[in-house]
Amino acid sequence: MTLEVGAMTAAGVAVLVAGFVLARPRLRAASGADKLMALAPVFEAAPLAVFSMEHLTVPRDLAGLVPKWLPAPMFWVYFVGAALVSAGVSFIAWRCVRWSAALLALLFLIIVATIDLPNLSAGLHDRIFWILTLRETSFAGGAMVLSGSVRPRGDGAGAALMRVGRTIVALVMIVYAVEHFLHPRHVPGVPLEKLTPAWMPVPVVIAYLVGLVLLAGGIGLLIPRAVRRSAAGAGAVLLLLVLFFYGAILGVEFRTAPVEGLNYWFDTLLFAATVLLAGRGADPKAAVS
């Protein structure tokens, strides 16, 4: 096992375990779908910690992504790694969440503006370009909702953050749903370039079902009365996808392509957390940090 794989695995497991333990007071205070919402920051924190380990253990592999006009590319790789793990620690410790979530949203938007959008002309007709750009944008949207949801009730800035963030997540879910219908042979959840392995049963059926869930959930997030139910339902389906679909792929590929397997597992977990977080703004019991 390489340092990168070991660090990613250890970080993901450690944050999930610590997050579940530290979230117990909020879990006890919640009921029904609210329990899933209470765990959303934990599901968000684990992928952030995992991806931070990539930045900190193999920075040279990522330095090429830093915009050419920025000096000291290695510094920015380390900086982003430190920012991701700091946000993850904040979420599981449930401290300074309004600020860490807002800054995380800003980080994702900066990545979109400086890395994704400058390649717009080259990627205009490339579906993967749009999927990746929308993925980072949705991550920003989920963090915006989280930041807004932990502000005092009646805070205008918090309400605006929740509205904008939830709308972003909803629109991305709808676009991803269409991608599932158009390209059902590709892995579901975040419909990237990877094809579903041939040994996976009924891949097209899985893709269509996930597409329908994303479509219904995305539309539901735009309807005030349906927000919590839509976020919880779609988020739960995505969590099942992470556990069983991507869990099976990770188990098979861990010896041959462990980094790819871990990336897909935690990337989809981060998207699931983003969908769950989008429902927090409609939760009257949302905590104040």
BELGI-V484772 format. One record per residue. N is the residue number from 1. RES is the residue in one letter. NEAR is the number of other ideal C-beta (glycine too) atoms within 12 Angstrom. D_CENTER is the distance of its C-alpha to the mean C-alpha in whole Angstrom. Layout:
# BELGI-V484772
n=N res=RES near=NEAR d_center=D_CENTER
n=N res=RES near=NEAR d_center=D_CENTER
This chain:
# BELGI-V484772
n=1 res=M near=14 d_center=26
n=2 res=T near=17 d_center=25
n=3 res=L near=17 d_center=24
n=4 res=E near=28 d_center=21
n=5 res=V near=28 d_center=20
n=6 res=G near=19 d_center=21
n=7 res=A near=28 d_center=20
n=8 res=M near=40 d_center=16
n=9 res=T near=30 d_center=17
n=10 res=A near=23 d_center=19
n=11 res=A near=37 d_center=16
n=12 res=G near=38 d_center=14
n=13 res=V near=21 d_center=17
n=14 res=A near=25 d_center=18
n=15 res=V near=40 d_center=15
n=16 res=L near=33 d_center=15
n=17 res=V near=18 d_center=18
n=18 res=A near=24 d_center=19
n=19 res=G near=36 d_center=16
n=20 res=F near=23 d_center=18
n=21 res=V near=18 d_center=21
n=22 res=L near=24 d_center=20
n=23 res=A near=31 d_center=19
n=24 res=R near=18 d_center=22
n=25 res=P near=13 d_center=24
n=26 res=R near=32 d_center=21
n=27 res=L near=23 d_center=21
n=28 res=R near=11 d_center=25
n=29 res=A near=16 d_center=25
n=30 res=A near=25 d_center=23
n=31 res=S near=14 d_center=24
n=32 res=G near=16 d_center=22
n=33 res=A near=26 d_center=19
n=34 res=D near=27 d_center=19
n=35 res=K near=24 d_center=18
n=36 res=L near=36 d_center=15
n=37 res=M near=43 d_center=14
n=38 res=A near=36 d_center=16
n=39 res=L near=36 d_center=13
n=40 res=A near=51 d_center=10
n=41 res=P near=49 d_center=10
n=42 res=V near=43 d_center=11
n=43 res=F near=43 d_center=8
n=44 res=E near=49 d_center=6
n=45 res=A near=46 d_center=9
n=46 res=A near=44 d_center=10
n=47 res=P near=44 d_center=7
n=48 res=L near=47 d_center=9
n=49 res=A near=43 d_center=12
n=50 res=V near=42 d_center=12
n=51 res=F near=44 d_center=11
n=52 res=S near=38 d_center=14
n=53 res=M near=39 d_center=16
n=54 res=E near=38 d_center=16
n=55 res=H near=35 d_center=17
n=56 res=L near=28 d_center=20
n=57 res=T near=27 d_center=21
n=58 res=V near=24 d_center=22
n=59 res=P near=26 d_center=21
n=60 res=R near=17 d_center=24
n=61 res=D near=18 d_center=22
n=62 res=L near=27 d_center=19
n=63 res=A near=23 d_center=22
n=64 res=G near=15 d_center=23
n=65 res=L near=25 d_center=20
n=66 res=V near=27 d_center=21
n=67 res=P near=20 d_center=23
n=68 res=K near=13 d_center=27
n=69 res=W near=11 d_center=28
n=70 res=L near=19 d_center=26
n=71 res=P near=10 d_center=29
n=72 res=A near=14 d_center=28
n=73 res=P near=23 d_center=25
n=74 res=M near=22 d_center=24
n=75 res=F near=16 d_center=24
n=76 res=W near=28 d_center=21
n=77 res=V near=28 d_center=19
n=78 res=Y near=25 d_center=20
n=79 res=F near=24 d_center=20
n=80 res=V near=35 d_center=16
n=81 res=G near=32 d_center=16
n=82 res=A near=24 d_center=18
n=83 res=A near=30 d_center=15
n=84 res=L near=40 d_center=12
n=85 res=V near=35 d_center=14
n=86 res=S near=27 d_center=16
n=87 res=A near=42 d_center=13
n=88 res=G near=41 d_center=12
n=89 res=V near=31 d_center=16
n=90 res=S near=35 d_center=16
n=91 res=F near=46 d_center=13
n=92 res=I near=35 d_center=15
n=93 res=A near=22 d_center=19
n=94 res=W near=31 d_center=18
n=95 res=R near=19 d_center=20
n=96 res=C near=19 d_center=20
n=97 res=V near=38 d_center=16
n=98 res=R near=32 d_center=17
n=99 res=W near=21 d_center=18
n=100 res=S near=33 d_center=15
n=101 res=A near=46 d_center=13
n=102 res=A near=33 d_center=15
n=103 res=L near=26 d_center=15
n=104 res=L near=47 d_center=12
n=105 res=A near=38 d_center=11
n=106 res=L near=24 d_center=15
n=107 res=L near=33 d_center=13
n=108 res=F near=39 d_center=11
n=109 res=L near=27 d_center=14
n=110 res=I near=24 d_center=16
n=111 res=I near=30 d_center=14
n=112 res=V near=29 d_center=15
n=113 res=A near=19 d_center=18
n=114 res=T near=23 d_center=20
n=115 res=I near=29 d_center=18
n=116 res=D near=28 d_center=17
n=117 res=L near=23 d_center=20
n=118 res=P near=20 d_center=23
n=119 res=N near=20 d_center=22
n=120 res=L near=16 d_center=23
n=121 res=S near=10 d_center=26
n=122 res=A near=12 d_center=26
n=123 res=G near=19 d_center=22
n=124 res=L near=12 d_center=24
n=125 res=H near=10 d_center=24
n=126 res=D near=16 d_center=22
n=127 res=R near=22 d_center=19
n=128 res=I near=22 d_center=17
n=129 res=F near=24 d_center=17
n=130 res=W near=28 d_center=16
n=131 res=I near=32 d_center=13
n=132 res=L near=29 d_center=12
n=133 res=T near=32 d_center=13
n=134 res=L near=37 d_center=11
n=135 res=R near=35 d_center=8
n=136 res=E near=37 d_center=8
n=137 res=T near=36 d_center=10
n=138 res=S near=46 d_center=8
n=139 res=F near=44 d_center=5
n=140 res=A near=39 d_center=9
n=141 res=G near=44 d_center=10
n=142 res=G near=52 d_center=8
n=143 res=A near=51 d_center=9
n=144 res=M near=42 d_center=12
n=145 res=V near=52 d_center=13
n=146 res=L near=50 d_center=12
n=147 res=S near=41 d_center=15
n=148 res=G near=39 d_center=17
n=149 res=S near=44 d_center=17
n=150 res=V near=37 d_center=19
n=151 res=R near=29 d_center=21
n=152 res=P near=16 d_center=25
n=153 res=R near=18 d_center=25
n=154 res=G near=10 d_center=27
n=155 res=D near=20 d_center=26
n=156 res=G near=13 d_center=25
n=157 res=A near=17 d_center=23
n=158 res=G near=30 d_center=20
n=159 res=A near=23 d_center=21
n=160 res=A near=19 d_center=21
n=161 res=L near=34 d_center=17
n=162 res=M near=42 d_center=16
n=163 res=R near=26 d_center=18
n=164 res=V near=28 d_center=17
n=165 res=G near=43 d_center=13
n=166 res=R near=45 d_center=13
n=167 res=T near=30 d_center=15
n=168 res=I near=38 d_center=13
n=169 res=V near=51 d_center=10
n=170 res=A near=41 d_center=13
n=171 res=L near=26 d_center=15
n=172 res=V near=41 d_center=12
n=173 res=M near=48 d_center=12
n=174 res=I near=30 d_center=16
n=175 res=V near=28 d_center=16
n=176 res=Y near=44 d_center=14
n=177 res=A near=34 d_center=16
n=178 res=V near=25 d_center=19
n=179 res=E near=33 d_center=18
n=180 res=H near=37 d_center=18
n=181 res=F near=23 d_center=21
n=182 res=L near=18 d_center=23
n=183 res=H near=26 d_center=21
n=184 res=P near=25 d_center=21
n=185 res=R near=24 d_center=22
n=186 res=H near=30 d_center=19
n=187 res=V near=38 d_center=16
n=188 res=P near=44 d_center=14
n=189 res=G near=49 d_center=11
n=190 res=V near=45 d_center=10
n=191 res=P near=40 d_center=13
n=192 res=L near=29 d_center=14
n=193 res=E near=19 d_center=18
n=194 res=K near=29 d_center=18
n=195 res=L near=20 d_center=20
n=196 res=T near=31 d_center=20
n=197 res=P near=24 d_center=23
n=198 res=A near=10 d_center=26
n=199 res=W near=13 d_center=27
n=200 res=M near=26 d_center=24
n=201 res=P near=13 d_center=26
n=202 res=V near=16 d_center=26
n=203 res=P near=26 d_center=23
n=204 res=V near=21 d_center=24
n=205 res=V near=18 d_center=24
n=206 res=I near=30 d_center=20
n=207 res=A near=32 d_center=19
n=208 res=Y near=23 d_center=21
n=209 res=L near=26 d_center=20
n=210 res=V near=41 d_center=16
n=211 res=G near=33 d_center=17
n=212 res=L near=26 d_center=19
n=213 res=V near=35 d_center=17
n=214 res=L near=44 d_center=14
n=215 res=L near=29 d_center=17
n=216 res=A near=26 d_center=19
n=217 res=G near=42 d_center=16
n=218 res=G near=38 d_center=15
n=219 res=I near=23 d_center=19
n=220 res=G near=32 d_center=19
n=221 res=L near=46 d_center=17
n=222 res=L near=25 d_center=19
n=223 res=I near=19 d_center=22
n=224 res=P near=18 d_center=22
n=225 res=R near=11 d_center=24
n=226 res=A near=23 d_center=21
n=227 res=V near=39 d_center=18
n=228 res=R near=37 d_center=18
n=229 res=R near=27 d_center=19
n=230 res=S near=35 d_center=17
n=231 res=A near=49 d_center=13
n=232 res=A near=36 d_center=15
n=233 res=G near=33 d_center=16
n=234 res=A near=47 d_center=13
n=235 res=G near=45 d_center=11
n=236 res=A near=29 d_center=14
n=237 res=V near=34 d_center=14
n=238 res=L near=42 d_center=11
n=239 res=L near=33 d_center=11
n=240 res=L near=25 d_center=15
n=241 res=L near=38 d_center=14
n=242 res=V near=38 d_center=12
n=243 res=L near=21 d_center=15
n=244 res=F near=21 d_center=18
n=245 res=F near=37 d_center=17
n=246 res=Y near=41 d_center=15
n=247 res=G near=23 d_center=17
n=248 res=A near=25 d_center=20
n=249 res=I near=34 d_center=19
n=250 res=L near=33 d_center=18
n=251 res=G near=19 d_center=21
n=252 res=V near=21 d_center=23
n=253 res=E near=24 d_center=22
n=254 res=F near=22 d_center=22
n=255 res=R near=13 d_center=25
n=256 res=T near=14 d_center=25
n=257 res=A near=19 d_center=21
n=258 res=P near=26 d_center=20
n=259 res=V near=31 d_center=17
n=260 res=E near=26 d_center=16
n=261 res=G near=31 d_center=16
n=262 res=L near=39 d_center=14
n=263 res=N near=31 d_center=12
n=264 res=Y near=39 d_center=11
n=265 res=W near=45 d_center=11
n=266 res=F near=41 d_center=8
n=267 res=D near=40 d_center=6
n=268 res=T near=41 d_center=7
n=269 res=L near=44 d_center=6
n=270 res=L near=47 d_center=3
n=271 res=F near=48 d_center=3
n=272 res=A near=49 d_center=6
n=273 res=A near=50 d_center=5
n=274 res=T near=55 d_center=5
n=275 res=V near=54 d_center=8
n=276 res=L near=47 d_center=10
n=277 res=L near=55 d_center=10
n=278 res=A near=55 d_center=11
n=279 res=G near=44 d_center=14
n=280 res=R near=51 d_center=15
n=281 res=G near=40 d_center=17
n=282 res=A near=33 d_center=19
n=283 res=D near=36 d_center=20
n=284 res=P near=15 d_center=23
n=285 res=K near=22 d_center=23
n=286 res=A near=35 d_center=20
n=287 res=A near=26 d_center=21
n=288 res=V near=16 d_center=22
n=289 res=S near=27 d_center=21
